[in-house]
Every structure is written in C-alpha cells, then in structure tokens.
Amino acid sequence: MDGILIGGVDEAGRGSIIGPLIVAGVSIHESKISKLRDMGVRDSKQLTARARTRLYDEIISVADHYHIRSIDSCEVDSSVFQKGLNRLEARTMAHVIDRIHAHEVYVDCCDVNPDRYRENIAAHLDRKPVIHSMHHADRINVAVSAASILAKVTRDSSIQKIRKRYRNVGSGYPSDEKTMSFLRQWVAKKKCAPEFARRSWKPMRVMLEEFEQRTLF
C-alpha cells in the first residue's frame, strides 16, 4: 500500500459511573482513508447504535491494525483517588499506539492542555510516531472517528453484559436517573458499591457517605 500509516485513538466511558473506560486505536494507510469516509465513519456520538455496530466490523476489515484496551472501575478509581485520571488515559493511549504501528497518530485530548497531554503520551511510548493531540479530534479526523466507534461499541457491549445480569442499570452515566436509582437501591441493600461502579465518582462517594451517616444514627 502507498502512503504512511495514519492512526487514530479515542476513548469511551470516561464520564461513566458504571462500567469500564475503553481506549481504542486504529491505523490505516493514507491511500485507504477515503474508504472510512465512504463507509460513513464519523464521530460515534453522531451515529445510532445499529450504525455503530455495522461500522465496527467494516472498520476492522479495512484497518491495517487496531487495538482495544479496557480499564476496569477499580483501576479508574485508583487513578482518580491519586488525581491521575488523565495520566492513566495517556498511559493507556501510549499502550494502544505502540500496538497499531502508525507513523502519525491523532488522539482525542482529554487534558485542557493538548501539548501537555501529547508529552504525557510520548513519555510512555516504546516507538516514537508523530503525535497530534487535539480537542474534539473524533469530529475532525476520520481515523479518530473510527477509533471512537470501536471504543463505543466495546463499551456498550460491556454495559449490556452488566444489564443482562442485573437489569435496570441504565446507560451507566450519572446523568441517567435509572443508573442512579439502581445504585441507590444497591447501596441500601448491599451496604457497598457494586464492583463495576466507580467509588471515586462524587455521586457514588456521596451515596456511600450518606449511608454510613444513617447507620451511625
């Protein structure tokens, strides 16, 4: 194939209170980038669940390399309690970048400072591709859009497994009243947070603290 390998890396589930944080990466030769656009690849948030699922297989079939890494709630909590969620995500993105073998990589930046985030990723890389750290890269760069779809479909699959076992867990985000109602009922009954929930998230901390106060009085 002609052209260099272009990579895109993105995450799904960073703001969730239930389930894993997923980081995915895709690399594809420059000459095939147009295939992603022709397939209808764009930011996963702009697509229906059915469209994302269809595109997942199509992206894998056309990509030269892809890699997906899942970070469970316990690992997220450990980093958040140490005020290091951005560092965790940077390390994970570096892990993914090393495995997609791209010459040039675009990443969706979670840090307010894109240059600092790029440097954090670079510090953990075995290889040294050119890194472009950008806000809203999933809307701007089609390789990042492809990665966002892989991450979102993988994340949705993880939530679906939890939903099949426990039901009524909602989307897993704090803005979802079904999710928060599920967690309140769990804490009231089990006197702890579920292992798949993030204890470091403020709504979960508040819930646990309120329960502890009630038991004291």
N, C-alpha and C positions, 0 to 999 in steps of 0.2 A: 504494500500500500504506500502511496505517496503521502508526504507530509508528516509532521510530528504528531505525537500522541498528545491530545488535549484531555485534561482531566477536570472533573467537577466533583465537589464534595459538599454535602449538606447533612443536616440532622432533622430528626422528627421527635417530638415528645419532650423537648427541653422544659416547657412550662407545665407539664402534666404533674398531677399529684399521685396518679396511679400508673404503674407500668414502666417499661424501660425507656431509656433515651437511646435512640438509634442513630448511628452515623453511617452514611453510605457514600461510596465513591465509584465513579465511572470514568473510564478512559476510552477514547475513540480517536482514530486517525482523522486529521483535518479534512481529508477528502470525503469522509463519511458524515461529517457534522450535519450536512443538509438533510440526511436521512432522518435524523432526530426531529428536525423541524417538519419534514413531510409527514411523519407519523403523528404529529400533533402534540409533541412533547412541549410542555410549558410548566410553570410553577404548579406543584401538586395541589396547592390550595385553590387553584382555579379549575380543578377537574373534579368530576364526580368519582365516587368510589369505584364504580364499574369501569370508567375510563382509565383510572389509575391501575386497576388490576390487569386490564388488557395491555396497557403500555408496559407494565412491568416485564412481561415475557418478551415483548418486542424489543425493549431496550437491551435486555440481556443477550438477545440473539444478534444484535448489531454491534454491541460494545466489544472492544478488544479485551478489556479487563474490567472487572467490577469486584468490590469487596464491601461487606456489610458487617458492622460491629455493633453488638447490643450491650448496653451498660445497665445493669440491674439497679433497682431502687437503693439497695444497700450501698453500692459504690457511689451513686449520686449523693446519698446522704453524707457519706464520709467526706466527700469533697466540699459539700455545701457547709458543713459544720466547721470546716477549715477555711471557709471563704475562698474556695478554689474551684468553683464550677467551670469558669472559663478555662482554667489551666487543664482540668480534666478533659474538656472538649477539645482543646488544642492538641493534647497528647493523643487523643483518640483519632483525631483527624490526621495526625502525622502517621499513626499506625496504618490507617487506611491508605494514605497517599503512597507509603512505601510499597503497598501491595497492588497498586494499579499501574505502576511503571510509566507514568506520564512524564513528558518533558516539561510541560507547562500546566499548572493546576490553578483553577479558580475555586475559591472557598467562600461559603456564606459566613460572614463575620458576625459573631455574637458579642464582640467587645465594642465599646464605644470608640475605641482607637484601633482602626484597621491595621496600621503599621505595627503596633504592639502585638496584635494577635498574630500577624504574619511571622513576627520574630519568635513568638512562643511556639508556633508550629515548627518553624525551621530548627529550633533548638533540639527537637526530638526526632528529626528525620535521619535515617541512615543514608538515603540518597538526597541529592540537592537539586530538585527541579525548580523552575521559576514559579514562585507562589504569588498569586494575585488575591489579596484579601479584600472583600467588598461587602458592603451592606446591601441587602436585597439582591444578592447575586443569583438567587433562584428565579428572579423575574427577568434578569438581564442576560444571563448566559445559559445557553440551552444544555450544556453539559452538566451544569449545576442543577438545572431543572430536572434532568434525567435522574441525577442522584437523589433529588428531593422526592421523586416518585418511588424509587426503590426504598428509601428510608420510611416514607409514609405507609406504603403497603406492608412493610415488615412490622412497623409499629402497630398498625391496625390489626394484623394477624395476632400479635401478642395480646392485645386487648380483647380480641374475640375469644381467645383461649381462657382468659380470666372470666369473661362474661358467660361462657358456657358452663363454667364450674359454679360461679356464684350468682349470676344473673343481676340485673338492675344496677350495674356498676357505671352505666352511662359512658361518656366519652373518655373519662379519666382526668378531665381538666377541672380546676377549682371553680370555674365559671358555670359549670354544669350542676344544677341543683340535684339531679338524680345521683351524680357521683358523690356529692357532699352528704346527701341523705343516707346513702349506702355506708359511708364512712362513719357517720354519727351513730348509726344503728350497730355497726361492727364494734366500735369503741364501747358503747353502752353494754353490749352483750359479752364481748371477749376481754374487755378491760385493757386492750392494747391496740396498736395499729396493725393492719394486715401486712404480711411480709412484702407484698407487692406495692405498698404505698410508701410515699416519701415522708418519713418522720421529720425531716428537716424543713419541710414547707410550712410557712407560717400558719395556714388554716389547720394543718394537722397538729402542729405544736399547741395551738390554742385549744383545740378539741381535747387533747390529752391532758393539758394543764387544768382545764375546767373539770374534767372527770376526776382528776386527783384531788382537786379542792372539794368536790362534792363528797368524795369518800372520807375526807378528813372531818367534815362536819356532819 
